[in-house]
């Protein structure tokens, strides 16, 4: 999903489709027209071997270049309120690297439009942009069609080990890492502190506790609904389902990403629980139509005790017009009883990619290493409240002090969506359509899982996008 209209309103959750209120689109990702030669990749590989090894062995080292070089960076707006983070980061980078200038290309805010434009431009052999910001589910599509340079070809494992667990796996396709995690989003459990206190309840750490506490609060007539989330027929349902599925020990694809592994008791358990939230009355039946805004509104209006949403939800709940100002807590996602806590949070967010036709590979790498390093990552977190991808920055006292969301981040576990295949849009569609039908009651959970698994295998057998 993708960005961006204002800091309280957009963020990347996946395949170019909306996964939180920061991206209120419902458009799906469109297949691209992808064909390009591997010659550019091979040529860049020679440059990487010749000049990249020494620099790559020192990820924090500023590269030295004899003359000033200008590179282009394509990035959609990160926020429309206050200073432009892109400009702030570019200025900081140029001060640290005076021989490299960065020209910003402001990309479309619609992720589908942005992706399609980049696919056409790069597949045509364009050397610009040199670096581009893109969705976390792009690596397989861009990697499979030589539209992004394999960063792991020039950067050492020590560079990738600086990121929070789960982020690099999501940026990997067939053993190569194509995206450098720039900033991310993830699922959180938001809760009403006042209601839990009134009933003497602790913050739930299991899904079973979420249901039991919800029913207790509803029985006491303190709240209309217990728990609201995103169950509509769109990418957000995939994001929600991935959290339950991983908690239950299931997965969508086999290790090679070539076959469905979804049809399992774990998947049925996950989807059955989602449906039971509705049949128990803990979650409103209308959740089958809820995207981020609908779930957010129910929580802000004081109708629900618990909310699953992205990082923006806390600031939204504390904004003018909300009925729960001062009463909202943030916690890691729960898991199923008997499993190690916390549960898994689905990953959204943005990576940095390099155009395989770029003529400035070493400068591009220097730019990416800076943007994912401690200085830039700290600025993103402390100045703009974005979730940093750098593990040391995520857990720093300076960042934790910014807000309750960033204070919760170090306590969470992350899981990527099954985007290790160029067929991810179809894989996700198979998931969210069948999940939605099970949530609404038009299919049993077991039938929905079976149908989704079959549709995933059909998608994976296709050769095109």
FIGU-602224 format. One record per residue (C-alpha): x, z, y; residue number from 1. Coordinates in Angstrom, 1 decimal. Example, Ala and Ser with C-alpha at 12.3 -4.5 7.8 and 13.67 -1.06 7.14 Angstrom:
! FIGU-602224
X	Z	Y	num
12.3	7.8	-4.5	1
13.7	7.1	-1.1	2
! end
This chain:
! FIGU-602224
X	Z	Y	num
0.0	0.0	0.0	1
1.2	-0.3	3.5	2
1.5	0.5	7.1	3
0.7	0.9	10.1	4
-1.5	1.6	13.1	5
-0.7	5.2	14.0	6
1.1	8.1	12.5	7
-2.1	9.8	11.4	8
-3.5	6.6	10.0	9
-1.3	4.5	7.7	10
1.2	4.5	4.8	11
2.4	2.5	1.8	12
0.9	3.3	-1.5	13
1.4	0.2	-3.4	14
0.7	-3.4	-4.1	15
-0.1	-4.4	-0.6	16
-3.6	-2.8	-0.9	17
-4.8	0.2	0.9	18
-4.0	3.6	-0.6	19
-4.5	5.9	2.4	20
-6.2	6.0	5.8	21
-3.0	4.7	7.4	22
-3.9	1.3	5.8	23
-7.6	0.9	6.0	24
-7.5	-2.6	4.6	25
-9.2	-3.3	1.3	26
-7.5	-6.7	0.8	27
-5.7	-7.3	-2.4	28
-2.2	-8.7	-2.8	29
-2.2	-12.5	-3.1	30
0.1	-14.3	-5.5	31
3.0	-16.0	-3.8	32
4.4	-19.4	-4.2	33
7.9	-18.4	-5.5	34
10.8	-20.7	-6.5	35
14.4	-20.5	-5.4	36
17.8	-21.2	-6.7	37
20.1	-18.6	-8.2	38
23.1	-20.2	-6.4	39
22.7	-18.0	-3.4	40
22.7	-14.9	-5.6	41
25.9	-16.1	-7.3	42
27.6	-16.8	-4.0	43
26.7	-13.4	-2.6	44
28.0	-11.8	-5.8	45
31.4	-13.3	-5.1	46
31.4	-11.7	-1.6	47
30.3	-8.4	-3.1	48
33.1	-8.4	-5.6	49
35.7	-9.3	-3.0	50
34.6	-7.0	-0.2	51
32.0	-4.7	-1.4	52
33.8	-2.6	-4.0	53
35.9	-0.5	-1.6	54
33.1	0.1	0.8	55
30.6	0.8	-2.0	56
32.8	3.5	-3.3	57
32.3	5.4	0.0	58
28.6	5.3	0.7	59
28.9	7.4	3.8	60
31.8	5.5	5.3	61
31.2	3.3	8.3	62
32.4	-0.2	7.6	63
34.9	-1.8	10.0	64
34.4	-5.3	11.1	65
36.8	-7.3	13.3	66
34.2	-8.9	15.5	67
30.6	-8.1	16.5	68
28.0	-9.4	14.0	69
24.3	-9.6	14.6	70
21.9	-9.0	11.7	71
18.1	-9.3	11.7	72
15.8	-6.6	10.4	73
12.2	-7.4	9.7	74
10.1	-4.3	9.7	75
6.4	-3.6	10.4	76
5.5	-0.9	12.9	77
6.0	2.7	11.6	78
3.9	4.3	14.3	79
2.2	3.3	17.5	80
2.4	6.7	19.2	81
5.5	7.8	21.0	82
8.9	6.2	20.7	83
9.3	3.3	18.2	84
11.2	4.8	15.2	85
12.6	1.4	14.5	86
14.2	1.1	17.9	87
15.4	4.7	17.8	88
17.1	4.2	14.4	89
18.6	0.9	15.5	90
20.1	2.4	18.6	91
21.6	5.3	16.6	92
23.0	2.9	14.0	93
24.6	0.7	16.7	94
26.3	3.7	18.3	95
27.8	4.6	14.9	96
28.6	1.0	14.1	97
29.5	-0.7	17.4	98
30.6	-4.0	15.8	99
27.2	-4.6	14.2	100
24.1	-5.4	16.3	101
20.6	-5.4	14.9	102
17.9	-7.7	16.1	103
14.4	-6.3	15.2	104
11.8	-8.7	14.0	105
8.4	-6.9	14.1	106
6.6	-7.8	10.9	107
2.8	-8.0	10.4	108
1.1	-4.7	9.8	109
-0.9	-6.3	7.0	110
1.3	-6.0	3.9	111
-0.2	-9.0	2.2	112
0.5	-11.2	5.2	113
4.0	-9.8	5.5	114
4.7	-10.3	1.8	115
3.4	-13.8	1.8	116
5.4	-14.8	4.8	117
8.6	-13.4	3.5	118
8.1	-15.1	0.1	119
7.6	-18.5	1.8	120
10.5	-18.0	4.2	121
13.1	-16.7	1.7	122
12.1	-19.1	-1.1	123
12.7	-21.9	1.4	124
16.3	-20.8	1.7	125
16.1	-19.1	5.1	126
19.0	-16.8	5.9	127
16.7	-14.7	8.2	128
15.8	-11.9	8.1	129
19.0	-10.4	6.7	130
17.3	-7.1	5.8	131
13.5	-6.5	5.4	132
11.3	-3.4	5.0	133
8.9	-3.9	2.1	134
6.4	-2.1	-0.1	135
7.6	0.1	-3.0	136
6.0	-2.2	-5.5	137
7.8	-5.4	-4.5	138
11.0	-5.1	-6.6	139
9.7	-6.8	-9.7	140
8.1	-9.7	-7.8	141
11.1	-10.2	-5.4	142
13.7	-9.6	-8.1	143
12.2	-11.9	-10.7	144
12.1	-14.8	-8.2	145
15.5	-14.2	-6.5	146
13.9	-13.2	-3.2	147
15.9	-10.0	-2.9	148
19.5	-9.2	-3.5	149
20.3	-6.8	-6.4	150
21.7	-3.8	-4.5	151
23.1	-2.2	-7.6	152
25.5	-5.2	-7.8	153
27.3	-3.9	-4.7	154
26.5	-0.2	-4.4	155
27.7	2.4	-6.9	156
25.6	4.8	-8.9	157
26.7	7.6	-6.5	158
24.7	5.9	-3.7	159
21.5	5.8	-5.8	160
21.9	9.4	-7.0	161
21.3	10.6	-3.4	162
17.6	9.8	-3.6	163
14.8	12.0	-4.9	164
14.1	11.6	-8.6	165
11.6	8.8	-9.4	166
12.3	6.7	-6.3	167
15.1	4.6	-7.7	168
13.2	4.0	-10.9	169
10.4	2.5	-8.9	170
12.8	0.2	-7.1	171
14.3	-1.1	-10.3	172
13.5	-4.3	-12.2	173
15.2	-5.2	-15.5	174
18.1	-2.8	-14.9	175
18.9	-3.9	-11.3	176
17.9	-1.9	-8.2	177
16.5	-4.2	-5.6	178
15.2	-1.8	-3.0	179
16.8	1.2	-1.2	180
14.1	3.9	-0.7	181
13.6	4.2	3.1	182
10.8	6.6	3.5	183
8.0	7.5	1.2	184
4.5	8.9	0.7	185
3.0	10.8	-2.1	186
-0.1	12.7	-3.3	187
-0.7	16.3	-2.2	188
-3.4	18.8	-3.0	189
-5.0	20.1	0.2	190
-7.1	23.3	0.0	191
-9.2	25.6	2.1	192
-7.2	28.7	2.6	193
-10.2	30.6	4.0	194
-12.4	29.9	1.1	195
-9.8	30.8	-1.5	196
-9.1	34.1	0.3	197
-12.8	35.0	0.5	198
-13.2	34.6	-3.3	199
-9.8	36.1	-4.1	200
-8.5	32.9	-5.6	201
-4.9	31.7	-5.9	202
-3.8	28.2	-5.1	203
-4.6	26.2	-8.3	204
-1.7	24.8	-10.3	205
-3.7	23.2	-13.1	206
-6.5	20.7	-13.1	207
-8.6	23.1	-15.2	208
-8.2	25.7	-12.4	209
-9.2	23.2	-9.7	210
-12.5	22.7	-11.6	211
-13.1	26.4	-12.3	212
-12.4	27.4	-8.7	213
-14.5	24.6	-7.4	214
-17.5	25.7	-9.5	215
-17.0	29.3	-8.4	216
-17.0	28.3	-4.7	217
-20.0	26.1	-5.2	218
-21.9	28.8	-7.0	219
-21.2	31.2	-4.2	220
-22.7	28.5	-1.9	221
-19.5	28.4	0.2	222
-19.1	24.7	-0.2	223
-21.0	21.6	-1.1	224
-18.4	19.9	-3.1	225
-15.3	21.3	-4.9	226
-12.9	18.4	-5.0	227
-12.8	15.0	-3.3	228
-10.4	12.1	-4.0	229
-10.2	8.3	-4.2	230
-12.1	6.6	-7.0	231
-13.3	3.3	-5.5	232
-12.6	-0.1	-7.1	233
-9.2	-0.6	-5.4	234
-5.5	0.4	-5.6	235
-6.2	4.0	-4.6	236
-7.9	4.6	-8.0	237
-4.7	3.4	-9.7	238
-2.7	5.9	-7.6	239
-5.0	8.8	-8.6	240
-5.2	7.8	-12.2	241
-1.4	7.6	-12.5	242
-1.2	11.3	-11.6	243
-3.6	12.4	-14.3	244
-2.1	10.0	-16.8	245
1.4	11.2	-16.3	246
0.3	14.8	-16.4	247
-1.3	14.1	-19.8	248
1.9	12.6	-21.1	249
0.7	8.9	-21.0	250
2.1	5.8	-19.5	251
0.9	2.3	-18.7	252
3.7	0.0	-20.0	253
6.3	0.1	-22.7	254
10.0	0.6	-21.7	255
10.6	-3.1	-21.2	256
7.4	-3.6	-19.1	257
6.3	-6.4	-21.5	258
3.4	-4.7	-23.3	259
0.6	-2.2	-22.5	260
1.2	1.4	-23.8	261
-2.0	2.6	-22.1	262
-4.4	2.8	-25.1	263
-3.6	6.3	-26.1	264
-5.2	9.8	-26.5	265
-3.3	10.8	-23.3	266
-5.0	8.1	-21.3	267
-8.4	8.9	-22.6	268
-7.8	12.6	-21.8	269
-6.8	11.8	-18.3	270
-9.8	9.5	-17.6	271
-12.2	11.9	-19.4	272
-11.2	14.6	-17.0	273
-11.7	12.4	-14.0	274
-15.2	11.6	-15.2	275
-15.9	15.3	-16.0	276
-15.2	16.2	-12.3	277
-18.2	14.0	-11.5	278
-20.5	15.0	-14.3	279
-19.9	18.7	-13.6	280
-20.9	18.3	-9.9	281
-17.5	19.4	-8.7	282
-16.9	15.9	-7.3	283
-19.7	13.9	-5.7	284
-21.0	10.9	-7.7	285
-20.2	8.8	-4.6	286
-16.5	9.3	-5.3	287
-16.7	6.0	-7.1	288
-17.0	4.5	-3.6	289
-14.5	6.7	-1.9	290
-11.3	5.4	-0.4	291
-9.0	7.6	1.7	292
-11.3	7.7	4.8	293
-14.4	8.8	2.9	294
-12.5	11.6	1.1	295
-10.9	12.6	4.3	296
-14.1	12.8	6.2	297
-15.8	14.9	3.5	298
-12.9	17.4	3.7	299
-12.7	17.4	7.5	300
-16.4	18.0	7.8	301
-16.1	21.1	5.7	302
-17.9	19.8	2.7	303
-15.1	20.2	0.1	304
-12.7	22.9	-0.9	305
-10.0	20.6	-2.3	306
-8.7	17.2	-1.4	307
-6.2	14.8	-3.0	308
-4.7	12.6	-0.3	309
-1.4	11.3	1.2	310
0.9	13.0	3.8	311
-1.1	12.1	6.8	312
-4.1	14.2	5.7	313
-2.8	17.5	7.0	314
-2.3	16.3	10.6	315
-5.7	14.6	10.4	316
-7.4	17.8	9.2	317
-5.9	19.6	12.2	318
-7.0	17.0	14.8	319
-9.8	17.2	17.3	320
-13.2	16.9	15.6	321
-12.2	18.4	12.3	322
-14.2	21.5	11.2	323
-11.3	22.9	9.2	324
-8.6	23.4	11.8	325
-6.4	26.3	10.9	326
-7.8	26.7	7.5	327
-5.9	24.0	5.5	328
-3.1	24.6	3.0	329
-0.9	22.1	1.3	330
0.3	22.3	-2.3	331
2.0	20.1	-5.0	332
-0.4	18.3	-7.3	333
-1.7	20.3	-10.3	334
-1.1	19.4	-13.9	335
-3.0	20.0	-17.1	336
-3.0	23.5	-18.6	337
0.0	24.0	-20.9	338
2.2	21.5	-19.0	339
5.1	22.5	-16.8	340
4.1	22.8	-13.1	341
3.8	21.1	-10.8	342
1.9	17.9	-11.7	343
3.1	14.5	-10.7	344
2.5	12.9	-7.3	345
2.2	9.2	-7.1	346
4.7	7.4	-4.9	347
3.9	5.2	-2.0	348
6.2	4.1	0.8	349
8.8	1.6	1.9	350
12.1	0.2	0.7	351
14.8	-1.8	2.4	352
15.7	-5.1	0.8	353
18.4	-7.7	1.5	354
17.7	-11.4	1.7	355
19.8	-13.1	-1.0	356
20.6	-15.9	1.4	357
22.0	-13.6	4.1	358
25.4	-14.5	5.3	359
26.2	-10.9	6.4	360
26.0	-8.9	3.1	361
28.6	-6.3	4.0	362
26.9	-5.6	7.4	363
23.5	-5.5	5.6	364
24.8	-2.9	3.2	365
26.3	-0.8	6.0	366
22.9	-0.9	7.7	367
21.0	0.1	4.5	368
23.5	2.9	3.8	369
23.1	4.3	7.3	370
19.3	4.1	7.2	371
19.1	6.0	3.9	372
21.9	8.5	5.0	373
21.4	12.0	6.3	374
21.4	11.2	10.1	375
18.6	8.5	9.9	376
16.6	10.3	7.3	377
16.7	13.6	9.3	378
15.5	11.7	12.4	379
12.7	10.1	10.4	380
11.5	13.5	9.2	381
12.1	15.7	12.3	382
11.1	13.2	15.0	383
8.4	11.2	13.2	384
7.3	13.4	10.3	385
8.0	10.7	7.7	386
8.9	11.9	4.2	387
12.6	11.3	3.7	388
13.9	9.7	0.5	389
17.3	11.4	0.7	390
17.2	14.4	-1.6	391
19.5	16.6	0.5	392
17.4	15.9	3.6	393
14.1	16.6	1.9	394
15.3	20.1	1.0	395
17.1	20.9	4.3	396
15.8	23.9	6.3	397
15.5	21.8	9.5	398
13.1	19.4	7.7	399
11.1	22.0	5.8	400
10.4	23.7	9.1	401
8.6	20.6	10.6	402
5.2	21.0	9.0	403
3.5	22.3	5.8	404
3.6	18.8	4.2	405
7.4	18.5	4.5	406
7.7	22.1	3.4	407
5.9	21.2	0.2	408
7.8	18.0	-0.6	409
10.8	19.7	-2.3	410
8.5	21.4	-4.7	411
6.9	18.1	-6.0	412
7.5	15.7	-8.8	413
7.2	12.0	-8.4	414
5.9	9.1	-10.5	415
6.0	5.5	-9.7	416
3.2	3.1	-10.5	417
3.8	0.6	-13.4	418
5.3	-2.0	-11.0	419
8.2	-3.0	-13.2	420
6.6	-6.3	-13.9	421
5.9	-9.3	-11.5	422
2.4	-9.1	-12.9	423
1.8	-5.7	-11.3	424
-1.2	-6.8	-9.1	425
-3.1	-7.8	-12.2	426
-2.0	-4.7	-14.1	427
-3.2	-2.5	-11.3	428
-6.5	-4.4	-11.1	429
-7.0	-3.9	-14.8	430
-6.5	-0.1	-14.2	431
-8.6	0.5	-11.1	432
-11.5	-1.7	-12.2	433
-11.9	0.1	-15.5	434
-11.1	3.5	-14.1	435
-13.8	3.0	-11.5	436
-16.3	1.9	-14.2	437
-15.6	5.1	-16.1	438
-15.9	7.3	-13.0	439
-19.3	5.7	-12.2	440
-20.5	6.2	-15.8	441
-20.9	2.5	-16.6	442
-18.2	2.7	-19.3	443
-17.1	5.5	-21.5	444
-13.5	6.7	-20.8	445
-12.3	5.4	-24.2	446
-14.0	2.0	-23.7	447
-12.5	1.8	-20.2	448
-9.0	2.6	-21.4	449
-9.3	0.0	-24.3	450
-10.5	-2.7	-21.9	451
-7.8	-1.9	-19.3	452
-5.1	-2.1	-22.0	453
-6.4	-5.4	-23.2	454
-6.5	-6.8	-19.7	455
-3.0	-5.6	-19.0	456
-1.7	-7.4	-22.1	457
-3.4	-10.6	-21.0	458
-1.8	-10.2	-17.5	459
1.6	-9.6	-19.0	460
1.4	-12.7	-21.2	461
1.0	-14.9	-18.1	462
4.0	-16.7	-16.7	463
2.9	-17.0	-13.1	464
2.1	-14.6	-10.3	465
! end
